[in-house]
Amino acid sequence: MINETLLSNCKKMNRDAQRQVYEHMAPKLYRLCKRYLKKEEEIEEALADAFYTIFTKIEQLKETLAFEAWARKITINHCLATIKKNTNFNMYLDDVKMLSQPFTDEINTLEEEDLLNLLNHIPEGCKTVFNLFVVEGYGHKEIASMLNISEGTSKSQLNAAKTKLKELVNKLYYQKAK
């Protein structure tokens, strides 16, 4: 558990305290990065950059209880910086190939890993807006500002993501007949 003493020691650049914070937070922040980024090297780079920012700017943290939320926001911002470099938010779903094979597992419920897998098969713009809106709870105005897009683009990307995910779930998990 991360406590005030541990964070205070991190502010003093105590390596042992930083290691403890890293070991506690790395799995959570890795999963967060994985929701936004596909390539392992991008995930690892965003995570490393996030921890660098966390440890070099930790003195700016005013409220100890807000540490995890603050660390998540920093991590999301690093993921978004990577995405903005490589993503066209005006890409349409028709530009992305459908998965050709259903999942081989005989399961009827979606697990976190299943959702991550499905999100990796929709356009980056849709995936990013879906994560920010549905998972992180940001509004379209905030998302538009974060990604330098219009609110309308944010809304259309979310709608496209939901449509594509529903289509993928129906096709790959429930094999609904047309």
Secondary structure, DSSP 8 states (H G I E B T S, - for coil): ---HHHHHHHHTT-HHHHHHHHHHHHHHHHHHHHHH--SHHHHHHHHHHHHHHHHHSGGG---GGGHHHHHHHHHHHHHHHHHHHH--TT--GGGS----S--SS--SS--HHHHHHHHTTS-HHHHHHHIIIIIS---HHHHHHHHT--HHHHHHHHHHHHHHHHHHHIIIII----
